Amino acid sequence: MLDAKTIEVIKSTVPVLEVHGQTITKQFYQMMFKNHPELLNVFNHANQRQGKQPAALANAVYAAAAHIDRLEEILPVVKNIAQKHRALGILPEHYPIVGENLLAAIKTVLGDAATDEIIDAWAQAYGVIADVFISVEAEMYQEAEQQKGGWRGFRRFVVERKVKESDVITSFYLKPEDGGEIASYLPGQYITVRVKPEGQEFTHLRHYSLSTSAGHPYYRISVKREDAIGDNPAGVVSTYLHEQIQEGDTVEISAPAGDFTLDQSKQIPVVLLSGGVGLTPMVSMLETLVEGDSNRDVVYIHAARCGSHHAMKEHIDQLTREHADRLRSYHVYESPGDGESCDKTGFIDLPWLKTVADPEADFYFCGPVPFMRAVNQALKEWGVPQERIHFEFFGPADSL
């Protein structure tokens, strides 16, 4: 526990972190990777380059400082981050490295304003916060390993099938190379793929949502090929999977993780909304709802650029026909191609959403950040309470 004086000092730095947080975290990552380049085998290089990871860390540090006397209030955020840490293989020995470089970054950016008193207080606070993460993650590692079909760390899987779903999305069916059982998972969770493409100095890890219901002898992920756009280069892992990995090849994955999951204890209607490759956790939830014992009414809405970018359309149409008594599905195309039909042209908006969805439903959505912001704003304008609004970011957490 921190004493009252340390808490007071930490809280006094909150306004400074609000202004200089991202500068500090960018400096932190630069220093850490210079001092410990082996950690580039773990961190997502693209998120570093685009500034997403420093921004996410700055928000986390700011939240920790603001809640330093009541860390239990940010425990849901801690658990979300800890899920990703467990999936990536972050270990207790990594935390002193992070602490040392974070304190050095604070000192570098703030200069003389970072007094010995402030640095000492942050050293104590970081120790407390690190202990929370280490404890939570230890439980997660144990749970992942001890469940039926579970394992610790990474396990080799064979690509049994590779199926093109659209012009930009391909599904990979993965079976364990050792022939053993695989861990079950909750609809909405992800696995983490670790690969080392030829010519790359470091291994690369990416989280991919499982795109089918649990209970199969395989995992399925559906990956969008991230092509180069402007100054952003092509995605290292997605292009490697699309262009290099073939049926019979192997990849390493960690056990399913994630806390964006379908609440199956409720009986109220469900509305699932996805944009682009954000359909992956939504399809897992949809299959779980219609194939299980649930009698909940379900509306599934998918938004895509056009028909050629619409993955799994035939599968969703088939599920809709088979469960017409309680499932309705709609697709929205921003710019339909010649001969392509859809239920709405343009974007999902509140007036249209009111004609197809029940405001008393549970809403789950995932997709590009602008799509999620628009959906979130529409639901709030409709008066849907926060406890019935659920969403997932692909990558570091952002703000809606």
Sequence and secondary structure as in RCSB ss.txt:
>XXXX:A:sequence
MLDAKTIEVIKSTVPVLEVHGQTITKQFYQMMFKNHPELLNVFNHANQRQGKQPAALANAVYAAAAHIDRLEEIL
PVVKNIAQKHRALGILPEHYPIVGENLLAAIKTVLGDAATDEIIDAWAQAYGVIADVFISVEAEMYQEAEQQKGG
WRGFRRFVVERKVKESDVITSFYLKPEDGGEIASYLPGQYITVRVKPEGQEFTHLRHYSLSTSAGHPYYRISVKR
EDAIGDNPAGVVSTYLHEQIQEGDTVEISAPAGDFTLDQSKQIPVVLLSGGVGLTPMVSMLETLVEGDSNRDVVY
IHAARCGSHHAMKEHIDQLTREHADRLRSYHVYESPGDGESCDKTGFIDLPWLKTVADPEADFYFCGPVPFMRAV
NQALKEWGVPQERIHFEFFGPADSL
>XXXX:A:secstr
   HHHHHHHHHTHHHHHHHHHHHHHHHHHHHHHH GGGGGTS HHHHHTTHHHHHHHHHHHHHHHTTT GGGGH
HHHHHHHHHHHHHT  TTHHHHHHHHHHHHHHHHHGGGS HHHHHHHHHHHHHHHHHHHHHHHHHHHHHHHSTT 
 SSEEEEEEEEEEE SSSEEEEEEEETT        TT EEEEEE  TT SS EEEEEEB S S SSSEEEEEE 
   BTTB   HHHHHHHHT  TT EEEEEEEE S    TT  S EEEEEEGGGHHHHHHHHHHHHHSS    EEE
EEEESSGGG TTHHHHHHHHHHTTTTEEEEEEESS  TT   SEES   HHHHHHH  TTSEEEEES HHHHHHH
HHHHHHHT  GGGEEEE SSS    
